[in-house]
Amino acid sequence: MCGIVGYLGAREAAPILLEGLRHLEYRGYDSAGIAVVANDQLHLFRRVGKVKNLAESLNGSLPKATIGIAHTRWATHGVPSESNAHPHTDCTRSLALIHNGIIENHASLRTILERGGHRFCSATDTEVLVHLIEEHLRSADDLETAVRRALAQVEGTYGIAVISTHAPGTLIVARKGSPLVIGIGRGEYICASDPTALAGATRQVIYLSDGEMAVISANGLVIKNHDNIEIDKDVSELDLELETIERCGYPHFMLKEIYEQPDTIHDALRGRLLECDGRANLDGLREVMPRILASRRIILTGCGTSWHAGLIGRYMIEQYARLPVEVEYASEFRYRDPMLDERDVVFCISQSGETADTIAAMRESLNRGALGLGICNVVGSTLARESDAGVYLHAGPEIGVASTKAFTSQLSVLALITLALARERGLTKEQGKTIIRELKSLPEKVSHILEHSEVIQQYAREFQDAENFLYLGRGYGFPAALEGALKLKEISYIHAEGYPAAEMKHGPIALIDRDMPVVVIAPQDKTYEKIIGNIEEVRARNGRVVVVANEDDPWIHTLSDYVIRIPKTLDMLHPILAMIPLQLLAYYIAVLRGCNVDQPRNLAKSVTVE
């Protein structure tokens, strides 16, 4: 959510900090700010709106400094304003702090601090922390001790970076629940809430874990745990090229990432298909596979798009592996006191690997003895580090807030997991080979859909002024309908709902008229005749129907004026192909409505707070 960048080294800090913020703009934010220490003074600038506004307002007015912090804020406490923007400072303007997370006991701490004479200038929870550090500086020997004591008093989550005129050559960062990574360069350090901010700057990184604090100075880097004991951390290699986080000629990251899907699906499958034996090779799950097969049930959990992937994964695993599967919203999972023990397997699905609710679900599962497995895209993420085992998506950085390529990669990985389990539970070699052949054909079929996107653009013009949409599907098409509706509402701000087609008669049919387009996912599967009946019900009420159908369906054009055709595949893989036109439809409608496709209002790419 909020973007954090900090720098300490020999170069001028401001340009490096601003460039880091630009790399983090995709996360979604409402204001930006920067603070540096130069000549024993703290210099602070904050602006509402984009990083561009901040950069223009500086206009060379910042003194040259070699240490600083910068931030993009996604509002939780307090409206977007300059006073609520980060960095926040103390009463003496000698401290500056940036923060990602939520301080849950901020109200009680603020009351105590105000009684002690501290003056607050914002409505944020974050400002409490900087005043708390100021308070402890009165008795602490150094800035590090003051920060540590302050953090011991707060409840909630944080990823922070602190600078001060009291220690003008020191940068302190710490985390609990919100990610932080430290990039190591030649005589310099760059810390950030997301490795994307380090692209092009360094490949050597250290990922902080919960309860850890790093003190960075000209003398080097010292990391301590919550017991104030120095610890050694492994240095990881950051595999991130600058061009992967640039638009490369596309008008938006979202469109670029939609068109990357032939490659990202291929990358999710690469090296994991053993066609000669009809099996999937998942090294990340090899050691835990016996426990998965012996489990009493599998639970798939995630948020938003990842939850939709879990729904499709349930259909896959139950159909082919004949194992019982439950799907849970990660945001509700731990709060309902779930019945879990060592007989359960919990797959946590998250693109970023930093989704707060999903990580909490993982920790709850592990605490109760279940096998906790991750399906995520970001190497070195919290989910990847804390799970017992897992599978990476290999989709590359996803910059657009609305997930596209990560979703189809999640489905590809879930298909691989299904195949691996099914072959151990009675699926024949020939059946496995059939699934593999269809998996291998997906990139070509996706490319074919993308090459014929003109009709989708045409339909977008027809529906750009709609205020409501209904998406319907049966079987595998139902979760695909949910995801299609989510894409449209996320980026175009059109109200859209996904439903099982049979449920339309139990309420939503009352809304259908000429002004409410209905998107129907209608593959030629065992539910085909039923979905045709649902289309007829919509037409009988003067509804306009957009059908996503197979290319060789000879009748569907007689039932709708709007048909989007896609290649035929196995039922379990159909949602992957169906999502391509649904993503494009949402994209083109949003563009026509003048929406900010890559950074839709109120949304953040990585939801690191509850």
SEBAZA-156430 format. One record per residue (C-alpha): residue number from 1; x, y, z. Coordinates in steps of 0.05 Angstrom, whole numbers, m for minus. Each point is the difference from the previous one (the first is absolute). Example, Ala and Ser with C-alpha at 12.3 -4.5 7.8 and 13.67 -1.06 7.14 Angstrom:
SEBAZA-156430
<1,<246,m90,156>>
<2,<27,69,m13>>
***
This chain:
SEBAZA-156430
<1,<0,0,0>>
<2,<41,60,23>>
<3,<67,5,m35>>
<4,<64,9,41>>
<5,<68,19,m27>>
<6,<62,18,40>>
<7,<71,16,m21>>
<8,<68,7,33>>
<9,<65,4,m40>>
<10,<46,47,m37>>
<11,<m46,23,m55>>
<12,<m53,54,4>>
<13,<m60,m32,33>>
<14,<m60,38,m30>>
<15,<5,m25,m72>>
<16,<8,m71,24>>
<17,<m59,6,47>>
<18,<m45,30,m53>>
<19,<18,m54,m50>>
<20,<m16,m52,52>>
<21,<m68,32,12>>
<22,<m14,m1,m75>>
<23,<13,m74,m1>>
<24,<m50,m8,56>>
<25,<m56,42,m31>>
<26,<m36,m62,m24>>
<27,<m17,m19,72>>
<28,<m53,55,3>>
<29,<7,63,44>>
<30,<m30,69,13>>
<31,<60,42,22>>
<32,<75,0,1>>
<33,<56,30,41>>
<34,<75,3,11>>
<35,<47,18,57>>
<36,<76,7,1>>
<37,<51,20,53>>
<38,<51,51,m23>>
<39,<44,48,40>>
<40,<m30,m28,64>>
<41,<m69,21,m21>>
<42,<m62,m38,m22>>
<43,<m31,21,m66>>
<44,<m70,m25,m16>>
<45,<m47,6,m60>>
<46,<m69,m32,m7>>
<47,<m53,5,m54>>
<48,<m69,m29,m14>>
<49,<m5,m39,m65>>
<50,<53,m30,m43>>
<51,<76,m6,9>>
<52,<4,47,m60>>
<53,<m32,55,43>>
<54,<52,m11,54>>
<55,<58,1,m48>>
<56,<m24,64,m33>>
<57,<m10,34,67>>
<58,<71,m14,21>>
<59,<28,36,m60>>
<60,<71,m3,27>>
<61,<m20,27,68>>
<62,<26,m60,38>>
<63,<72,6,23>>
<64,<47,m55,m23>>
<65,<m3,m56,50>>
<66,<26,m71,2>>
<67,<m54,m27,46>>
<68,<m75,3,m5>>
<69,<m68,m35,m1>>
<70,<m60,5,m46>>
<71,<m71,m26,0>>
<72,<m64,m10,m39>>
<73,<m61,m4,45>>
<74,<m64,m40,m8>>
<75,<m48,31,50>>
<76,<m24,m39,60>>
<77,<m5,51,56>>
<78,<m16,70,m25>>
<79,<m19,27,m68>>
<80,<52,12,m54>>
<81,<33,67,18>>
<82,<69,29,8>>
<83,<m6,m3,76>>
<84,<m17,m74,m3>>
<85,<53,m16,m51>>
<86,<66,m33,21>>
<87,<54,11,24>>
<88,<m25,22,68>>
<89,<43,40,48>>
<90,<4,11,75>>
<91,<m11,65,38>>
<92,<72,23,m9>>
<93,<2,m19,m73>>
<94,<63,m40,12>>
<95,<m31,m68,m16>>
<96,<m33,m25,m64>>
<97,<m36,m67,m7>>
<98,<m37,m37,m55>>
<99,<m46,m58,14>>
<100,<m39,m55,m34>>
<101,<m50,m36,43>>
<102,<m49,18,56>>
<103,<14,19,72>>
<104,<m61,m30,34>>
<105,<10,33,68>>
<106,<14,69,m29>>
<107,<m59,33,34>>
<108,<21,m18,71>>
<109,<73,17,m14>>
<110,<m19,67,m31>>
<111,<m40,19,63>>
<112,<61,m16,44>>
<113,<47,38,m45>>
<114,<m45,61,m5>>
<115,<m5,2,75>>
<116,<76,1,1>>
<117,<2,62,m44>>
<118,<8,m30,m70>>
<119,<m34,38,m56>>
<120,<m32,m40,m56>>
<121,<m9,28,m70>>
<122,<m36,m58,m35>>
<123,<m57,m49,7>>
<124,<45,m60,m14>>
<125,<18,m58,45>>
<126,<72,6,m25>>
<127,<14,67,34>>
<128,<m8,m33,67>>
<129,<63,m41,m14>>
<130,<45,58,m16>>
<131,<m21,37,63>>
<132,<10,m64,40>>
<133,<72,m4,m26>>
<134,<9,73,18>>
<135,<m24,m14,70>>
<136,<50,m58,9>>
<137,<57,42,m28>>
<138,<m3,40,64>>
<139,<27,m59,40>>
<140,<30,m46,m53>>
<141,<74,0,m15>>
<142,<m10,m1,m75>>
<143,<m51,m1,m56>>
<144,<0,m75,m6>>
<145,<m19,m10,72>>
<146,<m55,52,m5>>
<147,<m30,m34,m62>>
<148,<4,m68,33>>
<149,<m35,24,63>>
<150,<m54,35,m41>>
<151,<m14,m62,m42>>
<152,<m7,m41,63>>
<153,<m60,43,19>>
<154,<m39,m3,m64>>
<155,<m51,m52,m20>>
<156,<m14,m16,m73>>
<157,<43,m4,m62>>
<158,<56,42,m26>>
<159,<55,8,m50>>
<160,<37,63,17>>
<161,<60,42,m18>>
<162,<27,54,46>>
<163,<52,56,m7>>
<164,<19,53,50>>
<165,<46,60,10>>
<166,<20,m34,65>>
<167,<35,m53,m42>>
<168,<9,33,m68>>
<169,<38,m58,m30>>
<170,<m48,m55,22>>
<171,<m60,m31,m33>>
<172,<m43,m48,41>>
<173,<m51,m48,m29>>
<174,<m44,m52,34>>
<175,<m58,m45,m16>>
<176,<m57,m38,30>>
<177,<m53,m24,m48>>
<178,<19,49,m57>>
<179,<56,m20,m48>>
<180,<68,33,m3>>
<181,<59,m17,m44>>
<182,<70,31,3>>
<183,<41,6,m63>>
<184,<76,m1,7>>
<185,<40,40,m50>>
<186,<72,25,m2>>
<187,<6,41,63>>
<188,<m75,13,1>>
<189,<m65,m29,23>>
<190,<m71,7,m27>>
<191,<m58,m26,41>>
<192,<m71,m8,m26>>
<193,<m67,m31,13>>
<194,<3,m36,m67>>
<195,<60,m28,m40>>
<196,<m28,37,m61>>
<197,<28,65,28>>
<198,<70,m30,m5>>
<199,<m4,m18,m74>>
<200,<61,24,m36>>
<201,<35,21,64>>
<202,<25,m65,31>>
<203,<m8,m75,m2>>
<204,<24,m15,70>>
<205,<m57,2,50>>
<206,<m17,m20,71>>
<207,<m73,m13,19>>
<208,<m17,20,71>>
<209,<m45,m46,41>>
<210,<m51,20,52>>
<211,<31,27,63>>
<212,<65,20,m33>>
<213,<32,69,m2>>
<214,<58,23,m44>>
<215,<46,57,19>>
<216,<35,27,m62>>
<217,<59,48,3>>
<218,<66,15,m34>>
<219,<28,m57,43>>
<220,<m45,m50,m33>>
<221,<m64,m38,15>>
<222,<m19,m31,67>>
<223,<m63,m42,7>>
<224,<m29,m19,67>>
<225,<m60,m42,20>>
<226,<m55,17,50>>
<227,<46,m21,57>>
<228,<52,52,m22>>
<229,<49,m54,m21>>
<230,<41,10,m64>>
<231,<m17,m51,m53>>
<232,<29,m20,m67>>
<233,<m47,2,m60>>
<234,<10,m34,m66>>
<235,<11,46,m60>>
<236,<m46,m18,m57>>
<237,<6,12,m75>>
<238,<m54,45,m27>>
<239,<m22,m25,m68>>
<240,<m35,62,m25>>
<241,<15,37,m65>>
<242,<m18,73,m8>>
<243,<m37,m12,m66>>
<244,<m48,m48,35>>
<245,<m29,58,39>>
<246,<m6,47,m60>>
<247,<m58,4,m49>>
<248,<43,m16,m61>>
<249,<m45,38,m49>>
<250,<m67,m21,29>>
<251,<m46,56,23>>
<252,<m11,m35,66>>
<253,<33,m54,42>>
<254,<m66,m38,3>>
<255,<m3,m8,m76>>
<256,<74,m19,m1>>
<257,<m12,m54,52>>
<258,<m62,m26,m36>>
<259,<42,m9,m62>>
<260,<56,m33,40>>
<261,<m44,m59,18>>
<262,<22,m48,m54>>
<263,<70,7,28>>
<264,<m19,0,74>>
<265,<m44,m62,m7>>
<266,<58,m34,m36>>
<267,<48,21,55>>
<268,<m47,m28,54>>
<269,<0,m67,m36>>
<270,<73,m1,m23>>
<271,<40,m59,26>>
<272,<m60,m26,39>>
<273,<m32,m46,m51>>
<274,<22,m72,m9>>
<275,<m39,m17,m62>>
<276,<29,m70,m9>>
<277,<m29,m20,67>>
<278,<m60,45,3>>
<279,<24,33,64>>
<280,<16,68,29>>
<281,<68,13,31>>
<282,<m6,49,58>>
<283,<66,1,37>>
<284,<m27,49,52>>
<285,<m52,m52,23>>
<286,<41,m63,m9>>
<287,<17,m10,74>>
<288,<m70,16,25>>
<289,<m39,m39,m53>>
<290,<m10,m61,45>>
<291,<m31,43,53>>
<292,<m46,35,m50>>
<293,<m24,m68,m27>>
<294,<m13,m25,71>>
<295,<m38,62,22>>
<296,<m73,m1,17>>
<297,<m13,64,m40>>
<298,<33,57,m37>>
<299,<m17,72,14>>
<300,<14,54,m51>>
<301,<0,71,26>>
<302,<13,69,m28>>
<303,<m31,69,m12>>
<304,<m33,30,m60>>
<305,<27,m29,m65>>
<306,<40,m52,38>>
<307,<m64,m24,33>>
<308,<m32,m8,m68>>
<309,<60,m41,m22>>
<310,<m12,m43,62>>
<311,<m72,m13,m21>>
<312,<23,m26,m67>>
<313,<55,m40,33>>
<314,<m53,m34,43>>
<315,<m38,m22,m61>>
<316,<64,m27,m32>>
<317,<25,m39,61>>
<318,<m67,m30,18>>
<319,<m15,m20,m71>>
<320,<67,m33,m16>>
<321,<34,m17,66>>
<322,<m64,m15,38>>
<323,<25,35,63>>
<324,<m48,43,41>>
<325,<16,74,m7>>
<326,<m26,62,35>>
<327,<11,72,m21>>
<328,<5,55,52>>
<329,<6,75,m2>>
<330,<66,12,34>>
<331,<m28,63,32>>
<332,<m51,m41,38>>
<333,<39,m65,10>>
<334,<35,11,67>>
<335,<m57,40,31>>
<336,<m50,m57,m2>>
<337,<42,m47,42>>
<338,<10,m51,m56>>
<339,<5,m75,16>>
<340,<71,m17,m22>>
<341,<51,m52,20>>
<342,<58,m39,m29>>
<343,<m48,m38,m47>>
<344,<m15,64,m39>>
<345,<38,33,m58>>
<346,<m9,75,m11>>
<347,<22,31,m66>>
<348,<6,76,7>>
<349,<m5,37,m66>>
<350,<29,70,m9>>
<351,<32,35,m59>>
<352,<44,44,43>>
<353,<12,m49,57>>
<354,<m11,60,46>>
<355,<m76,2,6>>
<356,<m11,11,74>>
<357,<m63,m42,7>>
<358,<30,m58,m40>>
<359,<63,0,41>>
<360,<m42,0,64>>
<361,<m38,m60,m27>>
<362,<66,m35,m13>>
<363,<25,14,70>>
<364,<m66,m23,31>>
<365,<5,m65,m40>>
<366,<71,m13,22>>
<367,<m16,16,72>>
<368,<m55,m53,0>>
<369,<45,m53,m30>>
<370,<m25,0,m72>>
<371,<47,m4,m59>>
<372,<6,72,m26>>
<373,<16,7,m74>>
<374,<9,62,m43>>
<375,<m18,17,m71>>
<376,<30,67,m15>>
<377,<37,41,m52>>
<378,<54,38,38>>
<379,<63,m36,20>>
<380,<23,17,70>>
<381,<m69,25,21>>
<382,<m26,m12,70>>
<383,<m48,m55,m23>>
<384,<56,m35,m37>>
<385,<46,3,60>>
<386,<m49,m21,53>>
<387,<m37,m57,m35>>
<388,<20,m73,8>>
<389,<7,m6,m75>>
<390,<m32,28,m63>>
<391,<m1,16,m74>>
<392,<22,64,m34>>
<393,<m40,29,m58>>
<394,<59,28,m40>>
<395,<m45,54,m29>>
<396,<50,56,9>>
<397,<m19,67,32>>
<398,<m73,17,m6>>
<399,<m6,76,2>>
<400,<m73,11,m17>>
<401,<m42,2,63>>
<402,<m53,m45,m32>>
<403,<30,m69,m4>>
<404,<2,m32,m69>>
<405,<60,m43,m16>>
<406,<8,m21,73>>
<407,<m71,m28,m1>>
<408,<11,m44,m61>>
<409,<67,m22,28>>
<410,<m34,m19,65>>
<411,<m50,m42,m39>>
<412,<57,m32,m38>>
<413,<36,m18,64>>
<414,<m64,m27,31>>
<415,<m9,m43,m62>>
<416,<71,m27,11>>
<417,<m15,m15,73>>
<418,<m64,m35,m21>>
<419,<37,m43,m50>>
<420,<54,m18,50>>
<421,<m52,m22,51>>
<422,<m45,m34,m49>>
<423,<55,m44,m29>>
<424,<13,m25,70>>
<425,<m73,m15,11>>
<426,<m20,m40,m60>>
<427,<2,46,m61>>
<428,<29,m41,m57>>
<429,<62,17,m39>>
<430,<m41,12,m62>>
<431,<m47,47,37>>
<432,<61,37,27>>
<433,<29,6,m70>>
<434,<m66,30,m25>>
<435,<2,53,55>>
<436,<73,16,m16>>
<437,<m13,7,m74>>
<438,<m56,50,15>>
<439,<44,37,50>>
<440,<55,6,m52>>
<441,<m49,27,m51>>
<442,<m24,57,45>>
<443,<53,53,m20>>
<444,<m17,m8,m74>>
<445,<m75,3,14>>
<446,<8,62,43>>
<447,<40,32,m56>>
<448,<m55,m16,m49>>
<449,<m52,35,44>>
<450,<45,61,7>>
<451,<10,4,m75>>
<452,<m76,7,m10>>
<453,<m15,52,53>>
<454,<m32,50,m48>>
<455,<m70,m26,13>>
<456,<10,10,75>>
<457,<20,72,m11>>
<458,<m63,9,m42>>
<459,<m44,m29,55>>
<460,<33,45,51>>
<461,<m25,60,m38>>
<462,<m71,m28,4>>
<463,<2,m8,76>>
<464,<45,57,24>>
<465,<m59,39,29>>
<466,<m31,m59,37>>
<467,<m6,9,76>>
<468,<m11,m73,18>>
<469,<23,m67,m27>>
<470,<m18,m72,17>>
<471,<48,m57,m13>>
<472,<m26,m72,m2>>
<473,<33,m68,m4>>
<474,<m10,m72,21>>
<475,<51,m49,25>>
<476,<70,26,m15>>
<477,<m34,60,m32>>
<478,<m28,25,66>>
<479,<67,21,32>>
<480,<21,28,m67>>
<481,<m63,42,1>>
<482,<19,26,69>>
<483,<69,19,m24>>
<484,<m27,33,m63>>
<485,<m47,43,41>>
<486,<56,18,48>>
<487,<44,24,m57>>
<488,<m54,45,m27>>
<489,<m18,31,67>>
<490,<72,9,20>>
<491,<22,42,m59>>
<492,<m63,30,m32>>
<493,<m39,14,64>>
<494,<m61,m33,m31>>
<495,<m40,m41,50>>
<496,<7,m73,m21>>
<497,<m19,m66,34>>
<498,<17,m71,m16>>
<499,<m51,m56,13>>
<500,<m10,m73,m12>>
<501,<m47,1,m60>>
<502,<m52,m43,35>>
<503,<m4,51,57>>
<504,<m22,55,m47>>
<505,<m72,m20,11>>
<506,<8,8,75>>
<507,<7,75,0>>
<508,<44,33,m53>>
<509,<m50,m14,m56>>
<510,<m42,57,30>>
<511,<54,49,m23>>
<512,<5,m21,m72>>
<513,<m22,48,m53>>
<514,<27,33,m63>>
<515,<48,43,41>>
<516,<34,m58,37>>
<517,<47,m40,m45>>
<518,<9,m73,19>>
<519,<65,m36,m15>>
<520,<m9,m76,m4>>
<521,<57,m50,m1>>
<522,<m27,m57,m43>>
<523,<50,m55,m18>>
<524,<m26,m64,m32>>
<525,<5,m41,64>>
<526,<m50,m42,39>>
<527,<m36,63,23>>
<528,<m8,28,m71>>
<529,<m75,m14,m8>>
<530,<m13,31,68>>
<531,<40,63,m15>>
<532,<m38,8,m66>>
<533,<m64,0,41>>
<534,<28,55,43>>
<535,<17,41,m62>>
<536,<m72,m8,m24>>
<537,<m25,25,67>>
<538,<42,63,m7>>
<539,<m24,12,m71>>
<540,<m72,m9,21>>
<541,<9,60,45>>
<542,<31,43,m54>>
<543,<69,m8,28>>
<544,<62,9,m44>>
<545,<44,m62,3>>
<546,<75,m4,m13>>
<547,<19,m73,m7>>
<548,<70,m29,7>>
<549,<m6,m64,m41>>
<550,<42,m53,m35>>
<551,<22,15,m71>>
<552,<m35,m61,m28>>
<553,<m67,13,34>>
<554,<m48,2,m60>>
<555,<m62,27,36>>
<556,<22,52,50>>
<557,<m2,59,m49>>
<558,<m75,m10,m7>>
<559,<m9,14,74>>
<560,<41,63,7>>
<561,<22,60,m40>>
<562,<66,2,37>>
<563,<43,m63,m4>>
<564,<73,m6,19>>
<565,<29,m65,m24>>
<566,<58,m37,32>>
<567,<33,m67,m16>>
<568,<m26,m64,32>>
<569,<39,m34,56>>
<570,<m10,m45,60>>
<571,<m54,24,48>>
<572,<52,11,55>>
<573,<41,46,m44>>
<574,<m57,38,m32>>
<575,<2,57,53>>
<576,<71,16,m22>>
<577,<m23,13,m71>>
<578,<m66,33,20>>
<579,<36,50,43>>
<580,<39,31,m58>>
<581,<m60,32,m34>>
<582,<m30,19,68>>
<583,<64,36,19>>
<584,<1,36,m67>>
<585,<m74,19,5>>
<586,<12,32,68>>
<587,<63,34,m25>>
<588,<m31,31,m62>>
<589,<m63,23,36>>
<590,<42,33,55>>
<591,<44,36,m52>>
<592,<m61,25,m36>>
<593,<m27,27,66>>
<594,<64,38,12>>
<595,<20,m41,62>>
<596,<70,m8,27>>
<597,<7,m73,m19>>
<598,<65,m15,34>>
<599,<m15,37,65>>
<600,<m75,m4,12>>
<601,<m27,44,55>>
<602,<2,m25,72>>
<603,<37,m65,m18>>
<604,<70,m23,16>>
<605,<40,m54,m34>>
<606,<26,m34,62>>
<607,<m48,3,59>>
<608,<47,m3,59>>
<609,<m49,23,54>>
<610,<m65,m31,24>>
***
